[in-house]
Amino acid sequence: MARYHIKMMLQQQDTTEIVAICEPSAQQLAASAELFDRVGLPVPAAGPDLETLLKEFQGELDAALIVTPHAFHLKQAMACLESGLDVLLEKPMVINAREARRLIKSTRTTGRLLVVAFPGSLSPQIRLAKEMLQRGDLGVIQGLNGVVWQNWKDITHNTWRQAPKLAGGGFLFDTGAHLLNTTCDLLGEDFAEVAAWLDNRGAPVDILGAVMARTKSGVYVTMHASGDSYPTCASEVLVIGSRGLIRTGIWGERLQVSLSESRGFVYKLRTVQVPASLGVWEQFLDVRAGKMENPCPPQVGLRMAKLWDAINASSLQGGKPVFVH
């Protein structure tokens, strides 16, 4: 993922200079260095320790992109914020609500910007879908149904993503984190009650997940995550309202709308065109420049973390509904 982000950042050299890379793995650093060689740029300075690098380049940096295992996010993000940097933080923001509240406090104390790098929230498709829902284009929201599937169990075997202490969860908290976040973001409110079932399928972390939930305003939500599917990675999100429907994906990979413009059983999906985007780094720069509001602030990360805590609490009780506080 770090190399993917570097590729996208190197397409934006008019606005971005990569000054330093913090990478403890020599193999990973060499793979990243190749990307700079390909475009004829010198390889940035590098070091294995974040605190040392932040001190060495104090005054030369203004932003950081953090792409590390989930358990490291809180400490690393706080270190960068306290060093005066704005932060684009890979998903999921942190591993529980307690950590989310600590990170929000850090942003308030330092006055720095933190954007969670969820491509769904930062995509033009999800941003427009949120506007439509907030305007009431779909009438009263009746429910949301989301699903994601991937052959995740096989492709992450023997990696940190299946190490509970590093990952903080399994498929539903990794690829499925996009489903949780996009759901929270589209609905724009906290959950009141959650029932969930997680199945590890012999792995150290969850592979299958099913969630039923109710928001504080009474919107009913169902989510399903299948991390042991055939080789693919795909998603569907449907938001149903009293006057229409939105169809999208957890990464904002599409936006289709059906509105009740006439009587009768008419179901026509219209694809909504949005401006092209280079992805999360471009959106992060636009937020920093004041061109748009932060689409995924830490408050959205807290809402998702509270949902994840409730999912785990319910699953440990065999799916018993739990109330979210």
C-alpha positions in Angstrom: 0.0 0.0 0.0 2.9 2.4 0.7 4.2 1.8 -2.8 0.7 2.4 -4.3 0.5 5.7 -2.4 4.0 6.7 -3.6 3.1 6.0 -7.2 0.1 8.3 -6.9 2.1 11.0 -5.1 4.8 10.9 -7.8 2.1 11.9 -10.3 1.6 15.1 -8.3 5.1 16.5 -8.3 3.8 20.0 -8.8 2.3 19.9 -5.3 4.3 17.2 -3.5 7.9 16.6 -2.6 8.6 13.3 -0.7 11.4 14.4 1.7 11.9 11.3 3.8 10.7 7.7 4.2 10.5 5.9 7.5 10.9 2.2 6.8 12.4 -0.5 9.1 12.5 -3.2 6.3 15.5 -3.0 3.9 13.5 -5.1 1.4 10.5 -2.8 1.4 12.7 0.3 1.3 14.5 -1.1 -1.8 11.2 -1.7 -3.5 10.1 1.8 -2.8 13.4 3.2 -4.0 12.8 1.6 -7.4 9.8 3.9 -7.9 11.9 7.0 -7.7 14.5 5.5 -10.0 11.9 4.9 -12.6 10.9 8.6 -12.8 14.5 9.9 -12.5 14.2 11.3 -9.0 16.7 10.9 -6.2 15.6 8.4 -3.5 14.5 10.4 -0.4 16.4 10.1 2.9 15.3 7.1 4.9 15.5 5.7 8.4 14.0 2.9 10.4 12.9 5.0 13.5 10.1 7.6 13.3 11.0 9.7 16.3 14.6 10.0 15.1 13.5 11.0 11.6 11.1 13.6 12.9 13.8 15.2 15.0 16.3 15.1 12.1 14.0 16.8 9.7 12.3 19.2 12.1 11.2 22.3 10.2 11.6 20.6 6.8 8.3 18.5 6.8 4.7 19.7 6.8 2.7 16.5 6.3 3.0 12.8 6.9 1.3 9.7 5.3 1.2 6.8 7.7 0.9 3.3 6.1 1.6 0.8 8.9 -0.1 -2.1 10.7 -3.2 -0.9 12.5 -1.9 -1.3 16.1 0.8 1.4 15.4 -1.5 4.1 14.1 -2.2 5.8 17.4 1.4 6.3 18.6 2.7 7.2 15.1 -0.1 9.6 14.3 0.3 11.4 17.7 4.1 11.6 17.2 3.6 13.3 13.8 0.8 15.7 15.1 3.0 16.7 18.0 5.8 17.4 15.6 3.6 20.0 13.9 2.6 17.8 10.9 -0.7 17.3 9.2 -1.5 13.6 8.9 -3.1 11.4 6.3 -3.6 8.1 8.2 -4.3 4.8 6.5 -7.4 2.9 7.5 -8.7 1.9 10.0 -7.9 5.0 12.0 -7.2 3.1 15.3 -8.3 -0.2 16.8 -10.9 0.9 19.4 -12.9 3.9 20.6 -10.6 4.6 23.5 -7.7 5.1 21.1 -10.0 7.2 18.8 -10.8 9.6 21.7 -7.1 9.9 22.5 -6.3 10.8 18.9 -9.1 13.3 18.7 -7.7 15.0 21.8 -4.3 15.1 20.2 -5.6 16.9 17.1 -7.3 19.5 19.3 -4.2 20.0 21.4 -1.9 20.4 18.5 -4.3 22.1 16.1 -3.1 20.0 13.2 -5.2 18.3 10.5 -5.9 14.6 10.5 -7.6 12.9 7.6 -8.3 9.1 7.6 -7.3 7.7 4.2 -10.5 5.9 3.4 -10.9 6.1 -0.4 -14.7 5.8 0.0 -15.1 8.9 2.2 -12.6 10.8 0.1 -14.1 9.8 -3.2 -16.3 12.3 -5.2 -18.9 9.5 -5.4 -19.4 9.1 -1.6 -19.2 12.8 -1.0 -22.0 13.4 -3.5 -24.0 10.6 -2.1 -23.8 12.1 1.4 -24.9 15.5 0.0 -27.9 13.8 -1.6 -28.8 12.1 1.6 -28.4 15.2 3.7 -30.5 17.2 1.3 -33.3 14.7 1.6 -33.2 13.7 -2.1 -34.1 10.1 -1.1 -36.7 11.1 1.4 -36.6 9.4 4.8 -33.8 6.8 4.9 -35.3 3.4 5.5 -32.2 1.2 5.6 -28.7 0.4 4.4 -27.4 -2.9 3.2 -23.7 -3.5 2.5 -21.6 -6.5 1.5 -17.9 -7.1 0.7 -16.2 -10.2 -0.4 -12.6 -11.3 -1.1 -10.3 -14.3 -0.9 -8.7 -12.5 2.0 -8.0 -15.6 4.2 -5.7 -17.1 1.6 -3.8 -14.0 0.5 -3.1 -12.7 4.0 -2.1 -16.1 5.5 1.1 -15.8 7.6 1.1 -12.0 7.4 0.6 -9.4 10.1 -3.0 -8.9 8.9 -3.9 -12.2 10.6 -1.9 -11.4 13.8 -4.6 -10.1 16.3 -2.3 -7.8 18.3 -1.1 -6.0 15.2 -4.3 -6.0 13.1 -6.9 -5.5 15.8 -9.3 -7.7 13.9 -9.7 -9.8 10.8 -11.4 -9.4 7.4 -14.2 -7.2 8.7 -11.6 -4.8 10.2 -9.2 -4.8 7.3 -10.9 -4.8 3.9 -14.2 -4.8 5.7 -13.2 -1.6 7.5 -14.1 0.2 4.2 -17.6 -1.2 4.6 -17.9 -0.1 8.3 -16.5 3.4 7.5 -18.6 4.1 4.4 -21.7 2.9 6.2 -21.0 5.3 9.1 -20.1 8.1 6.8 -23.2 7.8 4.6 -25.6 7.7 7.5 -23.8 10.4 9.4 -25.0 9.4 12.9 -24.1 7.0 15.7 -25.5 3.6 16.1 -27.8 2.8 19.0 -27.9 -1.0 19.0 -25.8 -3.7 17.3 -26.0 -7.5 16.9 -23.1 -9.3 15.3 -21.6 -12.7 14.5 -17.9 -13.3 13.7 -16.5 -16.6 12.5 -12.7 -17.2 12.3 -13.0 -20.3 10.1 -9.9 -21.7 11.7 -7.9 -18.5 11.4 -6.5 -16.4 14.3 -8.9 -13.6 13.3 -12.4 -13.2 11.9 -13.0 -14.3 8.3 -16.8 -14.1 8.1 -19.0 -11.4 9.7 -22.7 -10.5 9.8 -24.0 -7.4 11.4 -27.5 -6.1 12.1 -27.8 -2.6 13.6 -30.0 0.3 14.3 -29.0 4.0 14.3 -30.1 6.5 16.8 -32.7 7.9 14.4 -34.0 4.4 13.6 -32.3 3.5 10.3 -31.9 -0.3 10.0 -28.6 -1.6 8.7 -27.3 -5.0 7.6 -23.7 -5.7 6.7 -22.0 -8.9 5.6 -18.3 -9.6 5.1 -17.0 -12.8 3.4 -13.2 -13.1 3.6 -13.0 -16.6 2.2 -14.6 -16.1 -1.2 -13.4 -17.0 -4.7 -10.5 -14.9 -6.0 -11.9 -11.4 -6.2 -12.5 -8.2 -4.2 -15.8 -6.4 -4.6 -18.6 -4.7 -2.8 -22.1 -3.4 -2.9 -23.8 -0.7 -0.8 -27.5 0.1 -1.1 -29.2 3.0 0.7 -33.0 2.8 0.5 -35.1 5.8 1.1 -38.8 6.6 0.9 -38.3 8.4 -2.5 -35.4 6.6 -4.0 -32.3 4.4 -3.8 -28.5 4.9 -4.0 -26.2 2.1 -5.2 -22.5 2.5 -4.5 -19.5 0.6 -3.3 -17.4 0.7 -0.1 -14.5 2.4 -2.0 -16.9 4.8 -3.9 -16.2 2.8 -7.0 -19.6 3.8 -8.5 -22.6 6.0 -7.9 -26.0 5.1 -9.2 -29.3 6.6 -8.2 -33.0 5.6 -8.7 -35.6 8.2 -7.8 -39.4 7.9 -7.7 -40.1 10.3 -10.5 -43.3 8.5 -11.6 -45.9 6.2 -10.1 -45.8 2.5 -10.5 -43.1 -0.2 -10.0 -40.4 1.6 -11.9 -36.7 0.8 -10.9 -34.2 2.6 -13.2 -30.7 3.2 -12.0 -29.0 6.3 -13.4 -25.2 6.5 -13.2 -24.0 9.8 -11.8 -20.9 11.2 -13.3 -18.4 12.9 -11.0 -15.0 14.5 -11.5 -12.0 12.2 -11.9 -9.7 11.9 -8.9 -6.1 10.8 -8.2 -7.2 9.4 -4.9 -6.7 10.1 -1.2 -3.4 12.1 -1.4 -5.0 14.6 -3.9 -8.1 14.9 -1.6 -5.8 15.4 1.4 -4.0 18.2 -0.3 -7.3 19.9 -1.2 -8.4 19.7 2.4 -5.1 21.3 3.5 -5.5 24.0 0.9 -9.0 24.8 2.2 -10.6 23.8 -1.1 -13.0 21.4 0.6 -14.1 20.3 4.1 -12.4 17.2 5.6 -14.4 14.3 4.3 -13.0 11.8 6.8 -12.1 13.5 10.1 -11.2 11.6 13.3 -14.8 12.0 14.5 -15.9 9.6 11.7 -13.1 7.3 12.9 -14.5 7.4 16.4 -18.0 6.5 15.1 -16.6 3.5 13.3 -14.5 2.5 16.3 -17.5 2.6 18.5 -19.3 0.4 16.0 -16.4 -2.1 15.9 -16.3 -2.3 19.7 -20.0 -3.1 19.7 -19.5 -5.7 17.0 -16.9 -7.5 19.0 -18.9 -7.2 22.3 -22.0 -8.7 20.6 -20.1 -11.5 18.9 -18.5 -12.5 22.2 -22.0 -13.0 23.5 -23.2 -15.1 20.6 -24.9 -12.2 18.7 -26.7 -10.7 21.7 -27.7 -7.1 20.9 -25.6 -4.5 22.7 -26.3 -0.9 23.2 -23.7 1.7 21.9 -22.8 4.5 24.3 
